[in-house]
Amino acid sequence: VPLGVFWSLVLGLVWLHLLEVPDPSVVPHYQAGVVAFGLSAIIELLGEPLWVLAQAHLFVRLKVIAESLSVVSKCFLTVTLVILYPQWGLYIFSLAQLLYVSVLVVCYVIYFVMFLGSPEATKKSFPVARVKALLPNFVEDETFVNWKEARLTWSFFKQSFLKQILTEGERYVMTFLNVLNFGDQGVYDIVNNLGSLVARFIFLPIEESFYVFFAKVLERGKTVKDQKQDDVAMAANVLELLLKLVLLIGLTITVFGYAYSQLALDIYGGSMLSSGTGPDLLRCYSLYVLFLAVNGVTECFTFALMCKEEVDRYNFVMLALSFIFLCISYFLTHWYGSVGFILANCFNMGIRIAHSTHYIYDYFRESPHRPLTGLLPSPALLLVYVSSAVVTALSEVLFCCDKGWMARLIHVSTGALCFAATLVTMLCTETELVHFVRNQ
């Protein structure tokens, strides 16, 4: 928390005095927004130990309820204030963010205050008995800094920092190098938020759940020969089916997202979004979703099995990748505008997928299992995807999006028929995957 306060103050001053500040007549209350978001980061850090404790002991229901209540509260306040007081501008989003983190922290605090010391905690032999044990304290017989833990923390910090650059690197390029004006940044954010809905609601829960599964079934740091062979067979089968599942979801979004990006943005935000760079951005993001899908599952398996030395080696790979990614983001943006950011992200994900698939291939090389075959859909299904892409692209040229509602309806009907054909082919050719999805 002290470090959080320090960095919030330092970075708050950077955002207020060193970076470009928007025109107050266009974006009012910018300064208050910077302060509010810095404060919200500090509040969220107060609940971080409780969040870590909940994650470590698999309190899934607590996480779901806390985050759901926080998001619902934030959305409700945002919508209410936007309707009643639209002139408040950034005040609305600042207050909503503060409410979000406050509800989140309060949920965790209330739960652990009630749980710690209860009969249920005693029954589970929970390692923490009182809330006071979670607060900072000085122990007389111990050194002020535990250097073993400090080195471990430093290792985690380096990995988190590198992953932050790889995940949000384009935002830093956008902010510090002024490669896009505020208007283009706004359109990019809208498209980015729309495009990432699938990643947040479908891929992220899959990754989190099956990371725990692989970590429990297989032992970290052991070769495939030293594992129980029944467990290896089960893990390989699940990995193969998972890869196929996310690949087909990603391919479906890529194929149909290309032809329906402009229509989606036109319905969502009108001509302001559908007439500029928005459709091209969303089309590229549809392709990026495919990379996100495959990378999520391959990395969740890789990180569940890597030993400490392998993770440290991967940190060096990530360091080089972060530098390359930032450079590519800068140059591609100069050539292609905001689309360059998404292309750079595709490159970044492609390299990470290559690393993870190489690790998986090496891991299973001495076994009869080949889970990477999950990345090869059936030829019939591939043919349907290609046909759907061609038909829907032609439909967009002929009927979308300035030819009236009847033309739009024809375009949507064409897509619905192609999607139905894709689903039927999927059900007929991927029977093992269908059975897996029903069971899970």
Salt bridges, closest charged atoms under 4 A:
GLU120 OE2 - LYS124 NZ 3.34
GLU168 OE1 - ARG171 NE 3.02
ASP189 OD1 - ARG171 NH1 2.48
GLU208 OE1 - LYS63 NZ 3.09
GLU219 OE1 - LYS222 NZ 3.37
ASP266 OD2 - ARG408 NH2 2.24
ASP280 OD1 - ARG283 NH1 3.09
GLU299 OE2 - ARG352 NE 2.91
ASP312 OD2 - LYS308 NZ 3.05
ASP362 OD2 - HIS358 NE2 3.23
ASP362 OD1 - ARG365 NH1 3.53
GLU366 OE1 - LYS225 NZ 3.71
GLU396 OE2 - ARG283 NH2 2.87
ASP402 OD1 - LYS403 NZ 3.77
GLU430 OE1 - LYS244 NZ 3.35
